[in-house]
Amino acid sequence: MDTKDIVALTILFLAGFYLYALPLAESQFPFGEGDAAHKYGLADWMYDADKAPRDMPFFYAVWYPQGADFYRPPNPAPYFINIVATRLAGGGDRFTAANLFLAISAYFAVFSVYFLMRKFYGFWTALLSSLLLLFPLNSVMAYLWGQRPHLIALAYAPLIFYCFHRYCSSILDNRPRPIYLILAALLSVGAAVMYLQVIGFIFVFFVLYIIVLMVQTRKLPLKLKHLLLPPVVFVLLAGPFIPDVLSQQQGKIHIQLQNLNHLFHWFKPEADVPNPFLYDYKTINGGWWTLPFLLLGIAFLLFRHRREDIVFLAWLAALYIMLHLDVFNLFDQGRTARLFLGTAQIFYAIAAFGFLAILSFISLGKQQKAVARYALVAVFIVLALVFNAPPAVSSIKEAYQPLMRMTPYQFEAAQWLENNIPDNSLVYMRGSLTYAKARWIHMFSHKPVMPGNSREVQTLEEEIRLFKETEDNVKSFPSVSYISYLVFDYSDYSILRDNAGNNQMLKQQANQEIENINKLESYLTRNATPIYDRNFIKVYKLGNS
Amino acid sequence: MGLAAAALVLFGAWMIAGLTAVRVIAGMFVLFFLPFYFIMRNLDIEEDERIFFSFFLGFGLIPVIVYYGNKIISSLRVTILVTVVILIAIGLALPWLKKAKPNSQ
């Protein structure tokens, strides 16, 4: 690493920091969909409780009740501990420090890909591929919506592949360096405790890379005695977290062939996959301009097939296999789609490589070649900034305006719930603008809040039916099985109505929602006196009114 | 050059997100990078490998160690600090131990 690397990494870090911290300019409150609240909430509770137990607290466990495994966590604790540690470094700040952690960790892949490309193909390919990695729209949306541990886990992959490559190469060159295998195992622990599914992908890569090297060199690129320690290290460190995660997988696996046409696509989303635009090459990659260079890069790698090149080909093949496990009914697309986030890393790496490989097809003098390289680099940067950056910047900038996050009114109510009702009191809540907002209130209250807007309802009968369904659902909960508090949140719709200006339709919709909530409130509380009534939010205690 | 870059990063972070950002970045450096960097200095690998691996290893392994440590030390925050201090101490002690080893034979 020399001066230009330090300069490039500094620029990449600051550019990423500026980009991913954009939502924090509008509001200090965290943002995202249910997944984001779910993960933020446990870290928030861990910080306050000052402990990281294996079992989840009751208020948290009610979100995804798993029967016998009611208190088993769906995500390993280390991710949350990292947020707690960062909050500690940030002086205990409840929002900003944790939000900044999320912003910085969202683009870790920029640095791991930079490292790999720098080691294999030099500075310029590293810079170009990393630059593009700031902007893939599906990663940006994963950051905004809350699939954040997946992004971190996937960022480990290039480093693990590098270590494995170094180890295999050292064996083939008769200068064994088992340290790289141990480093690969330790890095794999890091990936596994962030998001376990990535380990399957990494394992498939190992197998493919070994097979190709064996075919190419007719030698085994491993020593069996070296294979003893890394699995032990992995199992000792990551093993205890794995059963809890696997216990969340419902149903048995029945292998059968289906959707064979998916094999002819990189990833073909089923008709009912939410947000299909996230799987559209043109949308997520700033148009088609990277595709020719991706194909050129693949062709060049296949033609040259050095050991470094095989790393990328095995990576590509491993990801392809993982993205098509639904064909064998091993995973549904909802699961495989998470690994689709890893596509940008390999596509951009190969596209940057393919782009600069153009130079090898042109016969030029040394000086002319250097000038041509600078010209190509400049063109690539311009293309990235013109086509890839704007959608990413506007998505991040415009996402989660203050009303789409928890508001100060709602935070105040959440704090009141935290301080004034018992830990095991089930709370039914109706009224927040979105389901995610209700979940943020749930998380920040540290109380078991059941949102009443898990689906759209229109009439009082539907409202009552939804409430009864929730009442029935909580009967299976272990420590408390009845709803004892009600929250009616008119604040969002009141703000919406008051700020609607001349937009009569919006005003009418807000009024309609307020009326719906009010009907349910009258029906369930029979005009009792609320125990909290502030900022358009009311709380009632059931059975004592 | 490294120090200038670090200063620039902290200054940039301060401009973008204020003093908390400086604390968070400096904190992440101390919590996740330094402990494993001191340990990795004792390994026969290249310097850039050391730098990149240290951060990712720290980010992945320190919380795992903290999780287990929290079974012994009841306070999570204290466990984090103790873990980081112990790892840094191990990293700093390793060269001494390496030197001491031949003498003891």
Contacts between the chains, C-beta under 8 A, distances in Angstrom:
chain1	res1	chain2	res2	distance
A	1	B	47	6.8
A	1	B	48	4.2
A	1	B	51	7.1
A	3	B	1	5.5
A	5	B	48	7.7
A	6	B	1	5.3
A	6	B	2	6.3
A	6	B	5	4.8
A	7	B	5	7.4
A	9	B	5	7.4
A	10	B	5	4.5
A	10	B	8	5.7
A	10	B	9	5.9
A	13	B	9	5.9
A	14	B	8	7.5
A	14	B	9	6.5
A	14	B	12	4.3
A	14	B	13	7.6
A	14	B	16	7.8
A	17	B	12	7.0
A	17	B	13	6.1
A	17	B	16	6.0
A	17	B	17	7.7
A	17	B	21	7.7
A	18	B	12	7.8
A	18	B	16	5.4
A	21	B	16	5.7
A	21	B	17	5.2
A	21	B	21	7.5
A	24	B	17	6.2
A	46	B	76	6.3
A	47	B	76	7.8
A	47	B	77	7.9
A	49	B	76	7.8
A	50	B	74	7.9
A	50	B	75	5.1
A	50	B	76	4.9
A	50	B	77	5.8
A	51	B	70	6.3
A	51	B	74	6.9
A	51	B	75	7.5
A	51	B	76	5.1
A	52	B	66	7.1
A	52	B	67	5.6
A	52	B	70	5.0
A	52	B	76	5.2
A	77	B	63	7.1
A	77	B	67	5.0
A	78	B	60	7.1
A	78	B	63	3.4
A	78	B	64	5.3
A	78	B	66	7.8
A	78	B	67	6.1
A	79	B	63	7.3
A	80	B	63	8.0
A	81	B	63	3.7
A	81	B	66	5.2
A	81	B	67	6.2
A	81	B	76	7.3
A	81	B	80	7.3
A	82	B	32	7.7
A	82	B	59	6.5
A	82	B	62	7.8
A	82	B	63	5.1
A	84	B	76	6.2
A	84	B	77	7.3
A	84	B	80	7.0
A	85	B	27	7.7
A	85	B	31	5.1
A	85	B	32	7.8
A	85	B	62	7.5
A	85	B	63	7.2
A	85	B	66	7.5
A	85	B	80	4.9
A	86	B	24	5.8
A	86	B	27	6.3
A	86	B	28	6.1
A	86	B	31	7.5
A	88	B	27	7.3
A	88	B	77	5.6
A	88	B	80	6.2
A	88	B	81	7.9
A	89	B	23	5.8
A	89	B	24	5.9
A	89	B	26	7.2
A	89	B	27	2.1
A	89	B	28	6.6
A	89	B	30	7.3
A	89	B	31	6.1
A	90	B	20	5.1
A	90	B	23	5.1
A	90	B	24	4.7
A	90	B	27	6.4
A	91	B	20	7.0
A	91	B	23	5.9
A	93	B	20	5.4
A	96	B	17	7.2
A	96	B	18	7.6
A	96	B	20	4.5
A	96	B	21	7.8
A	96	B	24	7.9
A	97	B	20	5.7
A	97	B	23	7.4
A	97	B	24	5.3
A	100	B	17	6.2
A	100	B	20	6.7
A	100	B	21	5.6
A	100	B	24	4.5
A	100	B	25	7.9
A	101	B	24	6.5
A	101	B	28	7.5
A	104	B	24	7.6
A	104	B	25	7.4
A	104	B	28	7.0
A	105	B	59	7.9
A	108	B	56	7.8
A	108	B	59	8.0
A	111	B	52	6.9
A	111	B	55	7.9
A	112	B	52	7.1
A	112	B	56	7.0
A	115	B	48	7.0
A	115	B	52	4.5
A	118	B	48	7.5
A	119	B	48	7.5
A	152	B	59	7.6
A	155	B	56	7.7
A	156	B	56	6.1
A	156	B	60	7.0
A	159	B	52	6.5
A	159	B	53	6.6
A	159	B	56	5.7
A	179	B	43	6.2
A	179	B	44	7.2
A	179	B	45	6.7
A	180	B	45	7.9
A	183	B	45	7.8
A	183	B	53	6.1
A	183	B	57	7.8
A	186	B	57	5.7
A	186	B	60	7.6
A	186	B	61	6.4
A	187	B	53	7.1
A	187	B	56	6.0
A	187	B	57	6.6
A	187	B	60	6.8
A	189	B	60	5.8
A	189	B	61	6.3
A	189	B	64	6.5
A	190	B	56	5.9
A	190	B	57	6.5
A	190	B	59	6.3
A	190	B	60	1.9
A	190	B	61	6.3
A	191	B	60	7.0
A	193	B	60	6.2
A	193	B	63	7.1
A	193	B	64	5.9
A	194	B	60	6.9
A	237	B	61	7.0
A	237	B	64	5.3
A	238	B	64	7.3
